Amino acid sequence: MYWMRRSRARSERGAVAVEAALVTPLLLILVFGIIEMSLLMRDVMATSSAVRVGARMASTAAGAGPGTCKAGDTTCTPQKAPRVAQVAADAIQRAGSAMPKDSIDWILVYRANTSGYPLPDSNKSLTTCSTDCVKYVWDKDLDKFRYLSGQWDSRSINACVNDASLMAVGVAMRSHHDWITGFFGNGVDLEERTVMQFEPLDNNSCKPGTLTPHP
């Protein structure tokens, strides 16, 4: 009788061990999955918030004029690009984020077409940045976003209220999220964009051809 009880106890312990061996990996996968999704959502929200901040600041700077460079500064926004682009990049940098800046691949600041993407009007992607579009990248050595390419004549910006040609500025960002466990691959690219109309300037300076057009 004693032998039977011991045998039954060993059998029950063995069953528990088998169940634990089956369930524990699933629980670990579930826990790690929750952690990974939480961190992914953090970066998605950080990217979305950053482009909103950049677009909001850019929309207020229609009359800021062209970019300015100090002698010897090869990373500044040149005159062929509007100051509004640097305003957006600086705003994103100042905003701060839980997402590391060096995970940001690029920032685009552009004149938005009717679909909210860079020109031409037929474009519906962020892979094109050739017309009235400026690109910035993060420079870890300088600890800032720096101008990389593109041009947009600041004098062409139309910020006239009730004007059918009132322009909108778009700010887009692509960042990369790495999975910490490696269970889901090498990571995922995140892209977000926000488009806002320029806040109107005075009617005498709001677009080319006015009495005192903005720079």
Protein Blocks (a to p, Z undefined) as FASTA:
>chain_A
ZZmmmmmmmmmmmmmmmmmmmmmmmmmmmmmmmmmmmmmmmmmmmmmmmmmmmmmmmmmm
mmnopadddehiakbccfkbcfklmmmmmmmmmnopabdfklpfbdcdddddfkopacdf
kbccfkbcfbopacddddfklopacdfbdcddfklpccbehiaklccdddddddddddfk
lmnojbdcdddddddddddddfklmbghiablcZZ
